[in-house]
């Protein structure tokens, strides 16, 4: 980092970088490019991959999943290349926040699952793989994407300890809380038995 930046200014810079990367609404961009309609008027209105799948275009949904994950990973990898671990964690958190609250969409973004997974895959790939496995196993059994997200988030802090990445536990706890907050309506529907399963529009 430039020597004229104070440590606090450097953290703010990486927060901005992470936020801007995270705020790119790939789901909305792809569905518009493919003439699939305004994603915010489809299904749940969410801009993430699960709602893109409700357009019926599996390719667009897969691309959204990958790109939303990649922007979280990019924030981590860029910060790691030029800064210390505290800046990496700040960039990671900011990327997640950027996805959930993008300034370009009046702060109405997605729920951050793919970005969450991308962050952990880049920060500590064993943690990322374990979170992906927790998500995939839960979805395979329950066929409910939100349940997979909640399980992955719930287990992430345990995975951090298990893999020797305890320095990121606070970040893990904050991300977990944010994932649960973003899925408040999903949790209510899960309890009521009305949460839609994957593949249902």
Secondary structure, DSSP 8 states (H G I E B T S, - for coil): --TTS-HHHHHHHHHHHHHHHHT--HHHHHHHHTT---GGGSTT---SHHHHHTTT-HHHHHHHHHHHHHHHHHHHHHHHHHS-HHHHHHHHHHHHHHHHT-GGGTT-----HHHHHHHHHHH-HHHHHHHHHHHHHHHHHH--HHHHHHHHHHHHHHHHHHTT-GGGHHHHHHHHHHHHHHTHHHHHHHHHT----TT--
